[in-house]
Amino acid sequence: SNFREALAISSSISSKSLMMVSYTGIGTSLLYLGKSAEAEQSLLKGLEIARTLENKSSQAYALSALGDFYSHESNTEKALEVYLMALDIDREIKDTPSIVCDLTNIANVHINTRDFDNGIKSLEGIKEEMPDYASNVAISAAIDNTFGNLYAEKGDSEKALQYYKSALGTNEKCGDHICASLNYYNIGLLYVDMDDFDSAIEYFKSAVKHDRLSGD
């Protein structure tokens, strides 16, 4: 794979930074190939190398990837622990985009464990960390979509619909067909839960349309 080739090259030129990225990439690839034990070993190796680097953003990057692994494996306690470590580093180095990502990851862990109060607290924390978040359409839409996921899981379809439609409006305005397709699909699922099947079908059709427009 490309990551293994990069690892071989980085080892030959003693580039620890590239080695860290390579081990992390290999770990993520192995995870989605269903090789969990090997994936964790590679991700931990990437983190071990990252901790020898002066660049703290490398540590946060490796921790975030490891958190994704534990989240995927439904080890929510470990995922939360690792995501919080990444958040501490990103706050220390004042990396606002990564802080937003960390808090979203933490919110998703809380949503998956049905700890909705802490999920809301994490998402509201984004607004505190980034007061002008609304001016960043991508972040604003992502927050609304995650709020939508939270309220959908909580069983509050009306609030979920409100947030999904807000995210949809933002994504359509900026021409993000991939995210708009996801919003349409999520809204369609909500209408299914609400037994409004005619509306669900129309939203599913729009999801397919935007997916095709994205070219992916």
Disulfide bonds with the S-S distance in Angstrom:
none
